[in-house]
Every structure is written in structure tokens, then in C-alpha cells.
Amino acid sequence: MTITIYHNPKCGTSRNTLEMIRNAGVEPEIVEYLKTPPSRDELVSLIARMAIPVRDLLRQKGTPYDELGLGEEKWSDDELLDFMMEHPILINRPIVVSDKGVCLCRPSEKVMDLLPWNIGTFTKEDGEVVTSGAGND
């Protein structure tokens, strides 16, 4: 199985997600999207494959979201994409792509649905214990 993670190593959720993938025995392709942002076409494709509105991929915390007024409904999807291209920090993370689908893995345990098999129990950095669901066999 091939897995790609759009990752920010400074983000605890992203680090937990990466470790869950590795616990499944898979070494993913890691795209540090702040250093190597996806192209606009790639971003549009990821959003379409996740079947989420463009706005749902915007990150607010630690970004210029408020400064740019992105909470206002006046922005079109194309304009929001323009902002994400100009400021990749606005792209929420981690996004994981696997043979089973594409997902914004917030919370990190959402990645379990994309893994090749059940990883059992995993302890996050903050000590929270999560368990794979029955659908990950």
C-alpha cells in the first residue's frame, strides 16, 4: 500500500498521524507542504477526493486567517484557493492519501480508516489512547 501524508513536523496531530501510519508497517511519502506546497490542481484534486467544501480545509489557528478576513462568506472557492496558494500555512493538516481514500486527519485517529490493517492500540503524544475500529482489518 502506498500512503502519502501532507505533513507539518511542528504539528502534534500531524506527528501522531505519521506515527500511526508507521505503526501499520508503512513508510509513507512525506510531503512537508510548507516547504513543498501542492500545486493548485493537486489541492483541488485532494479537496474533491475528500468530498469537503474548500472552506473546510482552511486552518485558522496560527495563520493569517483572521487578518485576511477569511471568515467572511464573501470569498469564493477560487479566492480561498488563491489564499491557500499564497499562504500554504492556511492549508489544514495532515492530509493523508492512501489506496483506501483521502482524508483530513483531524483528529489523528481518522487515519486508521485509511490504513491497510488494524493497528490495535496507539498512544498519542499527549497520552490519549486510541484503538483501531473494526473496519480496518
Secondary structure, 3 states (H helix, E strand, C coil): CCCEEEECCCCHHHHHHHHHHHHCCCCCEEEECCCCCCCHHHHHHHHHHHCCCHHHHECCCCCCCCCCCCCCCCCCHHHHHHHHHHCHHHECCCEEEECCEEEECCCHHHHHHHCCCCCCEEECCCCCEEECCHHHC
